Amino acid sequence: MRNALLVVDVQVDFVEGGSLGVQGGLQVAAMIARHVRHFKNEYQFVVASRDYHEDAPDHISATPDYVNTWPPHCMIGTPGAAFVPTIQNLVREKYVQAVVTKGRHEAAYSAFDGLDPRGHKLLDVLKENRVDHIDVCGIATDYCVRASALDARKNQFQVRVLVNLCAAVNEATGQQAIEEMKAAGIQLQAATAP
């Protein structure tokens, strides 16, 4: 069995102070970094996804409805598109072996919509690394974590969501996402790094 960790969209715009900041995002980022360092021998592959918009007119709006359209976020070249520093350190120190970017010209909630720098889809990158089990964590439980975990399941991976390493936009939709993931056969578990 080859295990991967998928770190979903832990970016400046999605934590406190960002244009779509999620409460608890910075704490989750710190806990993910601790988890990755503590369990570095448990994962054969670590990949991080990031929202990376250039122009996504059906997704980004000056007058967002917060259902299908959102204020500008994670725009290429802006500070908000960067990984939170604790996650960027993992990339710099090579704890994260691959980064996939998604949503350049459209909404893209799932990390499986992402491409690596070679232009390879996440699914192909995981297959190339012979991954069969994926732990998922990141922001936000009710959007990109949910979509990524469900797509991982659809693609026949064994999937576990590390619930305490995720932050939801709101409690109700976060709980709804957890129920939906559970119904899809995804394991839900708390990470245990000290």
PyMOL CGO cylinders between C-alpha atoms (Angstrom):
from pymol import cmd
from pymol.cgo import CYLINDER

trace = [
    CYLINDER, 0.00, 0.00, 0.00, 1.33, 3.43, -0.93, 0.3, 1, 1, 1, 1, 1, 1,
    CYLINDER, 1.33, 3.43, -0.93, 0.00, 6.35, 1.07, 0.3, 1, 1, 1, 1, 1, 1,
    CYLINDER, 0.00, 6.35, 1.07, -0.31, 9.93, -0.08, 0.3, 1, 1, 1, 1, 1, 1,
    CYLINDER, -0.31, 9.93, -0.08, -1.31, 13.06, 1.78, 0.3, 1, 1, 1, 1, 1, 1,
    CYLINDER, -1.31, 13.06, 1.78, -3.30, 15.65, -0.15, 0.3, 1, 1, 1, 1, 1, 1,
    CYLINDER, -3.30, 15.65, -0.15, -3.14, 19.15, 1.36, 0.3, 1, 1, 1, 1, 1, 1,
    CYLINDER, -3.14, 19.15, 1.36, -6.01, 21.14, -0.16, 0.3, 1, 1, 1, 1, 1, 1,
    CYLINDER, -6.01, 21.14, -0.16, -5.81, 24.90, -0.76, 0.3, 1, 1, 1, 1, 1, 1,
    CYLINDER, -5.81, 24.90, -0.76, -4.11, 26.13, 2.43, 0.3, 1, 1, 1, 1, 1, 1,
    CYLINDER, -4.11, 26.13, 2.43, -3.61, 29.60, 0.96, 0.3, 1, 1, 1, 1, 1, 1,
    CYLINDER, -3.61, 29.60, 0.96, -3.46, 33.12, 2.36, 0.3, 1, 1, 1, 1, 1, 1,
    CYLINDER, -3.46, 33.12, 2.36, -6.86, 34.13, 0.95, 0.3, 1, 1, 1, 1, 1, 1,
    CYLINDER, -6.86, 34.13, 0.95, -8.54, 31.16, 2.71, 0.3, 1, 1, 1, 1, 1, 1,
    CYLINDER, -8.54, 31.16, 2.71, -7.28, 31.85, 6.25, 0.3, 1, 1, 1, 1, 1, 1,
    CYLINDER, -7.28, 31.85, 6.25, -8.08, 34.63, 8.68, 0.3, 1, 1, 1, 1, 1, 1,
    CYLINDER, -8.08, 34.63, 8.68, -7.46, 38.02, 7.05, 0.3, 1, 1, 1, 1, 1, 1,
    CYLINDER, -7.46, 38.02, 7.05, -7.78, 36.65, 3.50, 0.3, 1, 1, 1, 1, 1, 1,
    CYLINDER, -7.78, 36.65, 3.50, -10.50, 37.65, 1.02, 0.3, 1, 1, 1, 1, 1, 1,
    CYLINDER, -10.50, 37.65, 1.02, -12.39, 34.40, 1.79, 0.3, 1, 1, 1, 1, 1, 1,
    CYLINDER, -12.39, 34.40, 1.79, -10.86, 33.70, 5.19, 0.3, 1, 1, 1, 1, 1, 1,
    CYLINDER, -10.86, 33.70, 5.19, -12.09, 30.66, 7.07, 0.3, 1, 1, 1, 1, 1, 1,
    CYLINDER, -12.09, 30.66, 7.07, -12.13, 30.76, 10.87, 0.3, 1, 1, 1, 1, 1, 1,
    CYLINDER, -12.13, 30.76, 10.87, -9.49, 28.39, 12.23, 0.3, 1, 1, 1, 1, 1, 1,
    CYLINDER, -9.49, 28.39, 12.23, -7.56, 28.30, 8.94, 0.3, 1, 1, 1, 1, 1, 1,
    CYLINDER, -7.56, 28.30, 8.94, -4.23, 29.42, 10.41, 0.3, 1, 1, 1, 1, 1, 1,
    CYLINDER, -4.23, 29.42, 10.41, -4.47, 26.90, 13.24, 0.3, 1, 1, 1, 1, 1, 1,
    CYLINDER, -4.47, 26.90, 13.24, -5.25, 24.14, 10.71, 0.3, 1, 1, 1, 1, 1, 1,
    CYLINDER, -5.25, 24.14, 10.71, -2.23, 25.20, 8.62, 0.3, 1, 1, 1, 1, 1, 1,
    CYLINDER, -2.23, 25.20, 8.62, 0.05, 24.91, 11.66, 0.3, 1, 1, 1, 1, 1, 1,
    CYLINDER, 0.05, 24.91, 11.66, -1.42, 21.51, 12.58, 0.3, 1, 1, 1, 1, 1, 1,
    CYLINDER, -1.42, 21.51, 12.58, -0.99, 20.22, 9.00, 0.3, 1, 1, 1, 1, 1, 1,
    CYLINDER, -0.99, 20.22, 9.00, 2.67, 21.29, 9.02, 0.3, 1, 1, 1, 1, 1, 1,
    CYLINDER, 2.67, 21.29, 9.02, 3.18, 19.46, 12.33, 0.3, 1, 1, 1, 1, 1, 1,
    CYLINDER, 3.18, 19.46, 12.33, 1.39, 16.38, 10.95, 0.3, 1, 1, 1, 1, 1, 1,
    CYLINDER, 1.39, 16.38, 10.95, 3.52, 16.29, 7.79, 0.3, 1, 1, 1, 1, 1, 1,
    CYLINDER, 3.52, 16.29, 7.79, 6.77, 16.57, 9.75, 0.3, 1, 1, 1, 1, 1, 1,
    CYLINDER, 6.77, 16.57, 9.75, 5.73, 14.04, 12.40, 0.3, 1, 1, 1, 1, 1, 1,
    CYLINDER, 5.73, 14.04, 12.40, 4.43, 11.42, 9.94, 0.3, 1, 1, 1, 1, 1, 1,
    CYLINDER, 4.43, 11.42, 9.94, 6.95, 11.98, 7.14, 0.3, 1, 1, 1, 1, 1, 1,
    CYLINDER, 6.95, 11.98, 7.14, 7.73, 8.25, 7.02, 0.3, 1, 1, 1, 1, 1, 1,
    CYLINDER, 7.73, 8.25, 7.02, 4.04, 7.28, 6.73, 0.3, 1, 1, 1, 1, 1, 1,
    CYLINDER, 4.04, 7.28, 6.73, 3.55, 8.99, 3.36, 0.3, 1, 1, 1, 1, 1, 1,
    CYLINDER, 3.55, 8.99, 3.36, 5.33, 7.98, 0.19, 0.3, 1, 1, 1, 1, 1, 1,
    CYLINDER, 5.33, 7.98, 0.19, 3.97, 11.08, -1.55, 0.3, 1, 1, 1, 1, 1, 1,
    CYLINDER, 3.97, 11.08, -1.55, 2.70, 14.49, -0.40, 0.3, 1, 1, 1, 1, 1, 1,
    CYLINDER, 2.70, 14.49, -0.40, 0.89, 16.80, -2.80, 0.3, 1, 1, 1, 1, 1, 1,
    CYLINDER, 0.89, 16.80, -2.80, -0.59, 20.25, -2.22, 0.3, 1, 1, 1, 1, 1, 1,
    CYLINDER, -0.59, 20.25, -2.22, -3.31, 21.83, -4.35, 0.3, 1, 1, 1, 1, 1, 1,
    CYLINDER, -3.31, 21.83, -4.35, -3.90, 25.52, -4.79, 0.3, 1, 1, 1, 1, 1, 1,
    CYLINDER, -3.90, 25.52, -4.79, -6.61, 27.68, -6.25, 0.3, 1, 1, 1, 1, 1, 1,
    CYLINDER, -6.61, 27.68, -6.25, -4.93, 29.83, -8.89, 0.3, 1, 1, 1, 1, 1, 1,
    CYLINDER, -4.93, 29.83, -8.89, -7.28, 32.14, -10.76, 0.3, 1, 1, 1, 1, 1, 1,
    CYLINDER, -7.28, 32.14, -10.76, -6.51, 34.40, -13.69, 0.3, 1, 1, 1, 1, 1, 1,
    CYLINDER, -6.51, 34.40, -13.69, -9.97, 35.08, -15.06, 0.3, 1, 1, 1, 1, 1, 1,
    CYLINDER, -9.97, 35.08, -15.06, -12.87, 32.93, -13.98, 0.3, 1, 1, 1, 1, 1, 1,
    CYLINDER, -12.87, 32.93, -13.98, -15.95, 35.00, -14.86, 0.3, 1, 1, 1, 1, 1, 1,
    CYLINDER, -15.95, 35.00, -14.86, -18.41, 32.27, -13.80, 0.3, 1, 1, 1, 1, 1, 1,
    CYLINDER, -18.41, 32.27, -13.80, -16.70, 31.96, -10.42, 0.3, 1, 1, 1, 1, 1, 1,
    CYLINDER, -16.70, 31.96, -10.42, -15.34, 35.38, -9.44, 0.3, 1, 1, 1, 1, 1, 1,
    CYLINDER, -15.34, 35.38, -9.44, -17.54, 38.44, -9.26, 0.3, 1, 1, 1, 1, 1, 1,
    CYLINDER, -17.54, 38.44, -9.26, -17.53, 41.99, -7.96, 0.3, 1, 1, 1, 1, 1, 1,
    CYLINDER, -17.53, 41.99, -7.96, -21.06, 41.23, -6.69, 0.3, 1, 1, 1, 1, 1, 1,
    CYLINDER, -21.06, 41.23, -6.69, -20.77, 37.62, -5.49, 0.3, 1, 1, 1, 1, 1, 1,
    CYLINDER, -20.77, 37.62, -5.49, -23.73, 35.49, -4.41, 0.3, 1, 1, 1, 1, 1, 1,
    CYLINDER, -23.73, 35.49, -4.41, -21.51, 33.29, -2.18, 0.3, 1, 1, 1, 1, 1, 1,
    CYLINDER, -21.51, 33.29, -2.18, -23.09, 30.19, -3.73, 0.3, 1, 1, 1, 1, 1, 1,
    CYLINDER, -23.09, 30.19, -3.73, -21.71, 30.07, -7.27, 0.3, 1, 1, 1, 1, 1, 1,
    CYLINDER, -21.71, 30.07, -7.27, -19.73, 33.30, -7.36, 0.3, 1, 1, 1, 1, 1, 1,
    CYLINDER, -19.73, 33.30, -7.36, -17.17, 34.63, -4.91, 0.3, 1, 1, 1, 1, 1, 1,
    CYLINDER, -17.17, 34.63, -4.91, -15.16, 37.82, -4.41, 0.3, 1, 1, 1, 1, 1, 1,
    CYLINDER, -15.16, 37.82, -4.41, -11.74, 37.84, -6.09, 0.3, 1, 1, 1, 1, 1, 1,
    CYLINDER, -11.74, 37.84, -6.09, -9.50, 35.29, -4.36, 0.3, 1, 1, 1, 1, 1, 1,
    CYLINDER, -9.50, 35.29, -4.36, -6.25, 33.45, -5.06, 0.3, 1, 1, 1, 1, 1, 1,
    CYLINDER, -6.25, 33.45, -5.06, -5.60, 35.61, -8.12, 0.3, 1, 1, 1, 1, 1, 1,
    CYLINDER, -5.60, 35.61, -8.12, -2.30, 34.80, -9.83, 0.3, 1, 1, 1, 1, 1, 1,
    CYLINDER, -2.30, 34.80, -9.83, 0.37, 37.28, -8.77, 0.3, 1, 1, 1, 1, 1, 1,
    CYLINDER, 0.37, 37.28, -8.77, -1.40, 38.40, -5.58, 0.3, 1, 1, 1, 1, 1, 1,
    CYLINDER, -1.40, 38.40, -5.58, -0.22, 37.66, -2.02, 0.3, 1, 1, 1, 1, 1, 1,
    CYLINDER, -0.22, 37.66, -2.02, -3.53, 35.85, -1.37, 0.3, 1, 1, 1, 1, 1, 1,
    CYLINDER, -3.53, 35.85, -1.37, -2.67, 33.12, -3.89, 0.3, 1, 1, 1, 1, 1, 1,
    CYLINDER, -2.67, 33.12, -3.89, 0.42, 32.08, -1.92, 0.3, 1, 1, 1, 1, 1, 1,
    CYLINDER, 0.42, 32.08, -1.92, 0.45, 29.12, 0.39, 0.3, 1, 1, 1, 1, 1, 1,
    CYLINDER, 0.45, 29.12, 0.39, 0.27, 30.04, 4.08, 0.3, 1, 1, 1, 1, 1, 1,
    CYLINDER, 0.27, 30.04, 4.08, 3.95, 30.33, 5.24, 0.3, 1, 1, 1, 1, 1, 1,
    CYLINDER, 3.95, 30.33, 5.24, 3.88, 27.08, 7.27, 0.3, 1, 1, 1, 1, 1, 1,
    CYLINDER, 3.88, 27.08, 7.27, 2.78, 25.19, 4.13, 0.3, 1, 1, 1, 1, 1, 1,
    CYLINDER, 2.78, 25.19, 4.13, 5.16, 27.11, 1.84, 0.3, 1, 1, 1, 1, 1, 1,
    CYLINDER, 5.16, 27.11, 1.84, 7.98, 25.98, 4.15, 0.3, 1, 1, 1, 1, 1, 1,
    CYLINDER, 7.98, 25.98, 4.15, 6.95, 22.35, 3.56, 0.3, 1, 1, 1, 1, 1, 1,
    CYLINDER, 6.95, 22.35, 3.56, 7.15, 22.95, -0.20, 0.3, 1, 1, 1, 1, 1, 1,
    CYLINDER, 7.15, 22.95, -0.20, 10.53, 24.69, 0.09, 0.3, 1, 1, 1, 1, 1, 1,
    CYLINDER, 10.53, 24.69, 0.09, 11.93, 21.94, 2.33, 0.3, 1, 1, 1, 1, 1, 1,
    CYLINDER, 11.93, 21.94, 2.33, 10.67, 19.25, -0.10, 0.3, 1, 1, 1, 1, 1, 1,
    CYLINDER, 10.67, 19.25, -0.10, 8.23, 17.64, 2.33, 0.3, 1, 1, 1, 1, 1, 1,
    CYLINDER, 8.23, 17.64, 2.33, 5.69, 18.35, -0.42, 0.3, 1, 1, 1, 1, 1, 1,
    CYLINDER, 5.69, 18.35, -0.42, 6.76, 16.58, -3.61, 0.3, 1, 1, 1, 1, 1, 1,
    CYLINDER, 6.76, 16.58, -3.61, 4.18, 18.06, -5.98, 0.3, 1, 1, 1, 1, 1, 1,
    CYLINDER, 4.18, 18.06, -5.98, 1.93, 21.11, -6.29, 0.3, 1, 1, 1, 1, 1, 1,
    CYLINDER, 1.93, 21.11, -6.29, -1.13, 21.13, -8.53, 0.3, 1, 1, 1, 1, 1, 1,
    CYLINDER, -1.13, 21.13, -8.53, -2.86, 24.33, -9.54, 0.3, 1, 1, 1, 1, 1, 1,
    CYLINDER, -2.86, 24.33, -9.54, -6.51, 24.63, -10.50, 0.3, 1, 1, 1, 1, 1, 1,
    CYLINDER, -6.51, 24.63, -10.50, -9.10, 27.13, -11.63, 0.3, 1, 1, 1, 1, 1, 1,
    CYLINDER, -9.10, 27.13, -11.63, -7.06, 29.36, -13.91, 0.3, 1, 1, 1, 1, 1, 1,
    CYLINDER, -7.06, 29.36, -13.91, -10.08, 30.17, -16.10, 0.3, 1, 1, 1, 1, 1, 1,
    CYLINDER, -10.08, 30.17, -16.10, -12.97, 28.51, -14.24, 0.3, 1, 1, 1, 1, 1, 1,
    CYLINDER, -12.97, 28.51, -14.24, -14.28, 27.39, -10.90, 0.3, 1, 1, 1, 1, 1, 1,
    CYLINDER, -14.28, 27.39, -10.90, -12.35, 24.34, -9.75, 0.3, 1, 1, 1, 1, 1, 1,
    CYLINDER, -12.35, 24.34, -9.75, -13.20, 22.98, -6.33, 0.3, 1, 1, 1, 1, 1, 1,
    CYLINDER, -13.20, 22.98, -6.33, -11.56, 19.56, -6.56, 0.3, 1, 1, 1, 1, 1, 1,
    CYLINDER, -11.56, 19.56, -6.56, -7.79, 19.08, -6.44, 0.3, 1, 1, 1, 1, 1, 1,
    CYLINDER, -7.79, 19.08, -6.44, -8.43, 16.51, -9.18, 0.3, 1, 1, 1, 1, 1, 1,
    CYLINDER, -8.43, 16.51, -9.18, -9.06, 19.49, -11.51, 0.3, 1, 1, 1, 1, 1, 1,
    CYLINDER, -9.06, 19.49, -11.51, -5.46, 20.54, -10.83, 0.3, 1, 1, 1, 1, 1, 1,
    CYLINDER, -5.46, 20.54, -10.83, -2.39, 20.21, -13.03, 0.3, 1, 1, 1, 1, 1, 1,
    CYLINDER, -2.39, 20.21, -13.03, 1.24, 19.86, -11.99, 0.3, 1, 1, 1, 1, 1, 1,
    CYLINDER, 1.24, 19.86, -11.99, 3.94, 22.07, -13.60, 0.3, 1, 1, 1, 1, 1, 1,
    CYLINDER, 3.94, 22.07, -13.60, 4.28, 19.51, -16.44, 0.3, 1, 1, 1, 1, 1, 1,
    CYLINDER, 4.28, 19.51, -16.44, 0.54, 19.86, -17.22, 0.3, 1, 1, 1, 1, 1, 1,
    CYLINDER, 0.54, 19.86, -17.22, -0.29, 16.41, -15.80, 0.3, 1, 1, 1, 1, 1, 1,
    CYLINDER, -0.29, 16.41, -15.80, -3.60, 15.95, -13.98, 0.3, 1, 1, 1, 1, 1, 1,
    CYLINDER, -3.60, 15.95, -13.98, -3.52, 15.04, -10.29, 0.3, 1, 1, 1, 1, 1, 1,
    CYLINDER, -3.52, 15.04, -10.29, -4.99, 11.60, -11.04, 0.3, 1, 1, 1, 1, 1, 1,
    CYLINDER, -4.99, 11.60, -11.04, -2.07, 10.83, -13.37, 0.3, 1, 1, 1, 1, 1, 1,
    CYLINDER, -2.07, 10.83, -13.37, 0.46, 12.17, -10.85, 0.3, 1, 1, 1, 1, 1, 1,
    CYLINDER, 0.46, 12.17, -10.85, -0.98, 9.86, -8.16, 0.3, 1, 1, 1, 1, 1, 1,
    CYLINDER, -0.98, 9.86, -8.16, -0.99, 6.85, -10.50, 0.3, 1, 1, 1, 1, 1, 1,
    CYLINDER, -0.99, 6.85, -10.50, 2.58, 7.63, -11.56, 0.3, 1, 1, 1, 1, 1, 1,
    CYLINDER, 2.58, 7.63, -11.56, 3.52, 7.45, -7.87, 0.3, 1, 1, 1, 1, 1, 1,
    CYLINDER, 3.52, 7.45, -7.87, 1.53, 4.19, -7.45, 0.3, 1, 1, 1, 1, 1, 1,
    CYLINDER, 1.53, 4.19, -7.45, -0.66, 5.70, -4.72, 0.3, 1, 1, 1, 1, 1, 1,
    CYLINDER, -0.66, 5.70, -4.72, -3.68, 3.72, -3.55, 0.3, 1, 1, 1, 1, 1, 1,
    CYLINDER, -3.68, 3.72, -3.55, -4.55, 5.39, -0.24, 0.3, 1, 1, 1, 1, 1, 1,
    CYLINDER, -4.55, 5.39, -0.24, -5.01, 9.14, 0.23, 0.3, 1, 1, 1, 1, 1, 1,
    CYLINDER, -5.01, 9.14, 0.23, -5.35, 11.15, 3.43, 0.3, 1, 1, 1, 1, 1, 1,
    CYLINDER, -5.35, 11.15, 3.43, -7.02, 14.49, 2.73, 0.3, 1, 1, 1, 1, 1, 1,
    CYLINDER, -7.02, 14.49, 2.73, -6.77, 17.69, 4.78, 0.3, 1, 1, 1, 1, 1, 1,
    CYLINDER, -6.77, 17.69, 4.78, -7.05, 21.44, 4.19, 0.3, 1, 1, 1, 1, 1, 1,
    CYLINDER, -7.05, 21.44, 4.19, -9.53, 24.24, 3.52, 0.3, 1, 1, 1, 1, 1, 1,
    CYLINDER, -9.53, 24.24, 3.52, -12.48, 24.23, 3.31, 0.3, 1, 1, 1, 1, 1, 1,
    CYLINDER, -12.48, 24.23, 3.31, -14.20, 21.08, 4.55, 0.3, 1, 1, 1, 1, 1, 1,
    CYLINDER, -14.20, 21.08, 4.55, -17.48, 22.02, 2.85, 0.3, 1, 1, 1, 1, 1, 1,
    CYLINDER, -17.48, 22.02, 2.85, -16.03, 23.00, -0.54, 0.3, 1, 1, 1, 1, 1, 1,
    CYLINDER, -16.03, 23.00, -0.54, -12.62, 21.98, -1.87, 0.3, 1, 1, 1, 1, 1, 1,
    CYLINDER, -12.62, 21.98, -1.87, -11.83, 19.28, 0.73, 0.3, 1, 1, 1, 1, 1, 1,
    CYLINDER, -11.83, 19.28, 0.73, -15.26, 17.70, 0.13, 0.3, 1, 1, 1, 1, 1, 1,
    CYLINDER, -15.26, 17.70, 0.13, -14.94, 17.85, -3.67, 0.3, 1, 1, 1, 1, 1, 1,
    CYLINDER, -14.94, 17.85, -3.67, -11.37, 16.48, -3.61, 0.3, 1, 1, 1, 1, 1, 1,
    CYLINDER, -11.37, 16.48, -3.61, -12.19, 13.60, -1.23, 0.3, 1, 1, 1, 1, 1, 1,
    CYLINDER, -12.19, 13.60, -1.23, -15.29, 12.61, -3.23, 0.3, 1, 1, 1, 1, 1, 1,
    CYLINDER, -15.29, 12.61, -3.23, -13.29, 12.65, -6.49, 0.3, 1, 1, 1, 1, 1, 1,
    CYLINDER, -13.29, 12.65, -6.49, -10.57, 10.53, -4.88, 0.3, 1, 1, 1, 1, 1, 1,
    CYLINDER, -10.57, 10.53, -4.88, -13.23, 7.99, -3.91, 0.3, 1, 1, 1, 1, 1, 1,
    CYLINDER, -13.23, 7.99, -3.91, -14.76, 8.08, -7.42, 0.3, 1, 1, 1, 1, 1, 1,
    CYLINDER, -14.76, 8.08, -7.42, -11.29, 7.27, -8.76, 0.3, 1, 1, 1, 1, 1, 1,
    CYLINDER, -11.29, 7.27, -8.76, -11.12, 4.12, -6.60, 0.3, 1, 1, 1, 1, 1, 1,
    CYLINDER, -11.12, 4.12, -6.60, -8.66, 5.35, -3.97, 0.3, 1, 1, 1, 1, 1, 1,
    CYLINDER, -8.66, 5.35, -3.97, -9.02, 4.42, -0.31, 0.3, 1, 1, 1, 1, 1, 1,
    CYLINDER, -9.02, 4.42, -0.31, -9.71, 7.84, 1.26, 0.3, 1, 1, 1, 1, 1, 1,
    CYLINDER, -9.71, 7.84, 1.26, -9.46, 9.15, 4.78, 0.3, 1, 1, 1, 1, 1, 1,
    CYLINDER, -9.46, 9.15, 4.78, -10.25, 12.74, 5.71, 0.3, 1, 1, 1, 1, 1, 1,
    CYLINDER, -10.25, 12.74, 5.71, -8.29, 14.03, 8.70, 0.3, 1, 1, 1, 1, 1, 1,
    CYLINDER, -8.29, 14.03, 8.70, -11.15, 16.05, 10.14, 0.3, 1, 1, 1, 1, 1, 1,
    CYLINDER, -11.15, 16.05, 10.14, -9.17, 18.04, 12.70, 0.3, 1, 1, 1, 1, 1, 1,
    CYLINDER, -9.17, 18.04, 12.70, -6.80, 19.16, 9.92, 0.3, 1, 1, 1, 1, 1, 1,
    CYLINDER, -6.80, 19.16, 9.92, -9.67, 20.78, 8.02, 0.3, 1, 1, 1, 1, 1, 1,
    CYLINDER, -9.67, 20.78, 8.02, -11.61, 24.01, 8.51, 0.3, 1, 1, 1, 1, 1, 1,
    CYLINDER, -11.61, 24.01, 8.51, -15.17, 24.60, 7.30, 0.3, 1, 1, 1, 1, 1, 1,
    CYLINDER, -15.17, 24.60, 7.30, -16.68, 27.83, 5.97, 0.3, 1, 1, 1, 1, 1, 1,
    CYLINDER, -16.68, 27.83, 5.97, -19.57, 27.23, 8.34, 0.3, 1, 1, 1, 1, 1, 1,
    CYLINDER, -19.57, 27.23, 8.34, -20.50, 24.55, 10.83, 0.3, 1, 1, 1, 1, 1, 1,
    CYLINDER, -20.50, 24.55, 10.83, -23.75, 23.43, 9.18, 0.3, 1, 1, 1, 1, 1, 1,
    CYLINDER, -23.75, 23.43, 9.18, -22.36, 22.97, 5.67, 0.3, 1, 1, 1, 1, 1, 1,
    CYLINDER, -22.36, 22.97, 5.67, -19.19, 21.46, 7.15, 0.3, 1, 1, 1, 1, 1, 1,
    CYLINDER, -19.19, 21.46, 7.15, -21.28, 18.84, 8.95, 0.3, 1, 1, 1, 1, 1, 1,
    CYLINDER, -21.28, 18.84, 8.95, -23.30, 18.23, 5.78, 0.3, 1, 1, 1, 1, 1, 1,
    CYLINDER, -23.30, 18.23, 5.78, -20.05, 17.63, 3.85, 0.3, 1, 1, 1, 1, 1, 1,
    CYLINDER, -20.05, 17.63, 3.85, -18.84, 15.18, 6.51, 0.3, 1, 1, 1, 1, 1, 1,
    CYLINDER, -18.84, 15.18, 6.51, -22.10, 13.19, 6.23, 0.3, 1, 1, 1, 1, 1, 1,
    CYLINDER, -22.10, 13.19, 6.23, -21.83, 13.16, 2.44, 0.3, 1, 1, 1, 1, 1, 1,
    CYLINDER, -21.83, 13.16, 2.44, -18.21, 11.96, 2.55, 0.3, 1, 1, 1, 1, 1, 1,
    CYLINDER, -18.21, 11.96, 2.55, -19.09, 9.27, 5.09, 0.3, 1, 1, 1, 1, 1, 1,
    CYLINDER, -19.09, 9.27, 5.09, -21.94, 8.06, 2.85, 0.3, 1, 1, 1, 1, 1, 1,
    CYLINDER, -21.94, 8.06, 2.85, -19.45, 7.79, -0.05, 0.3, 1, 1, 1, 1, 1, 1,
    CYLINDER, -19.45, 7.79, -0.05, -17.30, 5.36, 1.94, 0.3, 1, 1, 1, 1, 1, 1,
    CYLINDER, -17.30, 5.36, 1.94, -14.68, 7.85, 3.06, 0.3, 1, 1, 1, 1, 1, 1,
    CYLINDER, -14.68, 7.85, 3.06, -13.12, 7.25, 6.47, 0.3, 1, 1, 1, 1, 1, 1,
    CYLINDER, -13.12, 7.25, 6.47, -13.23, 10.20, 8.85, 0.3, 1, 1, 1, 1, 1, 1,
    CYLINDER, -13.23, 10.20, 8.85, -10.58, 10.33, 11.51, 0.3, 1, 1, 1, 1, 1, 1,
    CYLINDER, -10.58, 10.33, 11.51, -8.70, 12.80, 13.68, 0.3, 1, 1, 1, 1, 1, 1,
    CYLINDER, -8.70, 12.80, 13.68, -4.96, 13.13, 13.06, 0.3, 1, 1, 1, 1, 1, 1,
    CYLINDER, -4.96, 13.13, 13.06, -2.81, 12.34, 16.07, 0.3, 1, 1, 1, 1, 1, 1,
    CYLINDER, -2.81, 12.34, 16.07, 0.45, 14.28, 15.67, 0.3, 1, 1, 1, 1, 1, 1,
    CYLINDER, 0.45, 14.28, 15.67, 1.57, 15.64, 19.08, 0.3, 1, 1, 1, 1, 1, 1,
]
cmd.load_cgo(trace, "trace")
